[in-house]
């Protein structure tokens, strides 16, 4: 091997064609660089691995047709990174690539970021780090505070699911008519519900969490308060499977779903509580603490646009939030779904009450029904708010009948409300009605539930919580 000294450093040319710059080593087919190397263009024509070229600066990196390039160290380029058709550009775990004035990255086939589960996340991540999380089946990034997932909202989903509730008659061994039935219907048409499967036990779910793949239910009560969480897979009918346990034995919480997280807020144990907990929808395990509502709430209504969560109405025992003599509140609280923490006051409903429910898309949340502020009287009021801006909700229209304990569910275009406990007969209600999410007015008839139920959980696979992160 010949060595040529050029200023400070060496240029090594091996008989086998290997080249070394600033180093005596020259392996077969390799370019070994010690120090800073700058090239107008760098073409990679074989399966190559760069291992820690700190200070390396190339105007362009080209990965040739049907070839591969893997980066496992530190790299810098001032030009474009171009990956040819049928070629692969892989950035391994721990690698960093600094791009100078590059305006675009052109990739012919695919770009592979670091991949791993939640436990593989870096202990001290750098802001802007991107990786694929196999537990959540999502591309995620670190924003300097929390890991967030890239998601897109699909308003075209057409399946709604109704879980549990009080029925006309109960399942064997169930107190007070509690059911374990899961029903579903097609949101794009009109018609009655069909049988989906059964929960793992009888439940008063009150509200459901879920994304496009799963629905997750916290059971609430049976013969007493329970901490059961189970789930179903939306793509095919069947019975629920055990998911884990909530952080408490409680009922009457509202649900706040995103594409990755299912959050439950408020409820009773049996006294009013202000606890917020959550699960990662695509994993299995127990819920963990998220934060607290600034006021206790029994039976609030929840909503989400994927980024912001809302907790509206309910019974509150905490002042100075607006409450009536009977403890009903119109106060709306908000949380940031991607980060954990306490809620903050954000606005007010147009009416006061608890045991209502909500339907929401990425823009608007609707609230309907519930108990009014005077004794046990129910309401048929509906109101709406813009999730991104907050403030005072405005009147939307009226349900067909006065009722409490309905379930609600929304898509990009439709808001659905069904079930409930009617007044003055106090009978179970099975009608499903719907509205256009982007207009005002009273709902129209959609169909009937095969099993009458109130205090059931409702959700669709196209709700507003699927937007954002």
C-alpha positions, -999 to 999 in steps of 0.1 A, spaced: 0 0 0 14 34 -10 11 64 13 12 100 1 16 128 25 -4 159 15 1 188 39 -12 176 73 -26 141 70 -21 112 46 -37 99 14 -35 61 13 -40 41 -18 -41 4 -14 -34 -21 -41 -69 -36 -37 -84 -2 -46 -93 9 -10 -86 46 -2 -79 63 31 -78 100 38 -61 111 70 -57 75 81 -34 46 72 -63 21 70 -77 13 36 -101 -17 34 -114 -35 4 -138 -13 -14 -140 12 14 -133 49 18 -119 57 52 -119 93 63 -104 108 94 -115 145 98 -137 166 75 -144 156 40 -164 176 15 -177 165 -19 -199 180 -45 -216 147 -50 -213 114 -32 -227 84 -50 -232 51 -31 -233 22 -56 -232 -7 -32 -246 -19 1 -228 6 23 -227 15 60 -214 49 72 -202 47 108 -198 81 125 -184 106 100 -185 136 124 -179 167 103 -186 149 70 -201 175 46 -213 165 12 -233 186 -12 -254 156 -23 -259 120 -11 -271 97 -39 -282 61 -32 -281 44 -66 -308 22 -82 -314 -10 -64 -288 -2 -37 -289 5 0 -274 30 24 -274 27 62 -263 55 85 -253 45 120 -233 75 132 -232 113 128 -234 128 94 -238 162 77 -248 171 42 -253 205 26 -272 192 -4 -300 169 -13 -304 133 -1 -317 114 -31 -328 78 -29 -333 60 -62 -361 37 -71 -360 3 -53 -332 16 -30 -333 20 7 -320 48 29 -320 37 66 -312 58 96 -304 35 125 -311 40 162 -286 65 176 -277 80 142 -280 118 136 -281 135 102 -275 172 100 -289 187 68 -275 222 60 -293 241 33 -312 212 19 -347 222 6 -360 187 -1 -354 150 4 -363 129 -26 -370 93 -19 -379 68 -46 -392 40 -25 -391 43 13 -374 60 42 -369 39 73 -366 57 107 -355 40 139 -381 14 151 -390 1 185 -415 -1 213 -423 24 240 -395 10 262 -370 16 234 -375 54 234 -343 73 241 -339 82 278 -328 118 268 -344 124 234 -335 154 213 -363 177 202 -374 168 167 -364 131 171 -386 109 148 -392 71 152 -417 44 145 -434 30 176 -444 -6 171 -466 -7 202 -488 22 189 -483 13 153 -476 50 146 -448 74 135 -440 96 165 -418 126 173 -404 143 204 -414 180 208 -391 188 236 -417 178 263 -436 147 252 -437 121 225 -465 127 200 -479 106 172 -484 116 136 -520 108 126 -545 117 100 -582 120 105 -605 98 83 -640 112 84 -652 83 61 -655 56 88 -690 42 89 -693 21 121 -708 32 154 -708 10 185 -730 11 216 -718 -8 247 -737 -19 277 -762 2 297 -795 -3 316 -819 -23 295 -856 -33 297 -844 -65 314 -811 -75 327 -787 -103 319 -789 -133 343 -772 -123 376 -772 -86 367 -788 -61 391 -812 -33 379 -814 -44 343 -777 -40 335 -767 -53 301 -735 -66 284 -748 -63 249 -727 -45 222 -747 -31 193 -735 -15 161 -749 4 131 -738 20 98 -735 57 102 -737 64 65 -772 50 61 -803 48 83 -816 18 101 -816 -2 133 -787 -16 153 -773 -51 149 -757 -74 175 -719 -70 177 -710 -92 207 -709 -90 245 -688 -71 270 -667 -92 295 -694 -84 321 -725 -63 325 -716 -26 325 -729 10 326 -701 23 304 -716 59 303 -690 68 276 -666 50 253 -630 56 242 -616 43 209 -599 49 176 -603 35 141 -592 0 153 -605 -5 188 -632 6 212 -622 6 249 -648 6 277 -644 13 314 -673 -6 330 -683 17 358 -708 -4 379 -723 -38 382 -735 -49 417 -711 -22 429 -683 0 415 -658 -18 394 -624 -11 378 -628 -33 347 -616 -21 313 -621 -42 282 -619 -37 244 -632 -49 210 -617 -48 175 -640 -28 152 -631 -46 120 -650 -77 129 -678 -86 153 -672 -106 185 -670 -104 222 -648 -80 242 -614 -90 257 -599 -79 290 -577 -48 287 -567 -40 322 -580 -20 352 -587 17 358 -569 36 386 -600 35 408 -634 18 414 -656 44 399 -685 52 376 -701 82 357 -669 94 340 -667 110 306 -645 97 278 -620 118 258 -604 98 229 -576 106 205 -561 83 179 -537 69 205 -550 77 240 -583 69 258 -589 93 287 -616 91 314 -624 122 335 -645 127 367 -671 104 381 -680 90 415 -665 65 440 -694 70 451 -685 106 462 -678 131 434 -641 130 422 -619 151 399 -595 123 388 -584 120 352 -567 88 340 -558 73 306 -547 43 286 -527 38 254 -555 24 232 -533 0 211 -516 -16 241 -529 -37 270 -525 -28 307 -539 -7 336 -548 30 333 -524 55 347 -528 90 362 -532 119 338 -540 148 362 -570 163 379 -601 184 369 -600 217 388 -635 209 401 -652 176 410 -676 162 384 -702 135 383 -715 125 349 -699 153 327 -698 150 289 -665 147 271 -652 155 236 -620 159 216 -606 171 183 -575 150 187 -554 177 203 -577 193 228 -600 175 252 -631 190 268 -650 181 300 -684 198 301 -713 201 326 -721 175 353 -726 178 390 -699 197 408 -693 202 445 -664 226 439 -667 264 438 -662 291 423 -672 273 391 -708 281 381 -732 258 399 -768 258 409 -783 251 443 -785 215 434 -748 212 423 -754 212 385 -727 231 365 -724 245 330 -686 249 333 -664 235 305 -629 224 313 -601 217 287 -570 195 287 -541 190 262 -544 153 252 -507 147 242 -494 159 275 -504 151 310 -517 177 335 -547 193 352 -576 208 333 -584 245 331 -617 264 329 -625 273 293 -662 283 288 -698 274 295 -726 253 281 -758 271 271 -777 251 297 -769 236 331 -770 199 339 -755 165 341 -759 130 326 -758 145 291 -736 132 263 -717 145 233 -710 140 196 -679 156 180 -658 160 149 -625 179 145 -643 212 145 -675 211 166 -688 194 197 -725 189 204 -741 183 238 -776 170 244 -800 159 270 -794 153 307 -808 164 340 -818 200 345 -810 221 376 -844 215 393 -847 182 411 -848 152 388 -862 171 357 -846 161 324 -840 183 294 -840 179 256 -817 209 250 -789 207 225 -759 231 223 -727 234 203 -693 249 206 -662 252 184 -635 230 200 -605 251 188 -617 284 202 -638 277 233 -660 302 250 -698 302 254 -717 273 237 -747 283 216 -782 267 212 -783 240 185 -818 226 186 -839 201 206 -840 164 209 -873 146 201 -880 139 237 -869 150 271 -844 125 285 -812 120 305 -784 94 302 -783 93 263 -753 81 244 -737 103 218 -713 97 189 -701 118 159 -685 116 125 -672 143 102 -707 151 90 -732 135 114 -739 137 152 -759 108 167 -778 106 200 -797 75 212 -811 56 241 -816 75 274 -842 76 301 -873 95 290 -895 118 310 -921 118 326 -925 80 321 -889 72 332 -889 44 307 -859 33 287 -856 48 252 -845 31 220 -848 57 193 -816 69 175 -817 104 160 -791 124 141 -782 159 129 -758 175 104 -727 185 124 -723 217 104 -758 231 106 -783 241 133 -817 225 139 -835 196 155 -824 160 148 -843 135 126 -851 99 131 -823 74 122 -836 41 135 -840 20 167 -817 2 190 -824 -36 191 -818 -34 229 -832 -4 248 -805 10 270 -794 41 288 -761 50 304 -745 31 275 -712 40 259 -713 53 223 -685 60 198 -678 58 160 -646 50 141 -646 85 125 -650 108 156 -632 141 159 -606 127 184 -588 110 155 -576 143 142 -543 160 154 -517 141 173 
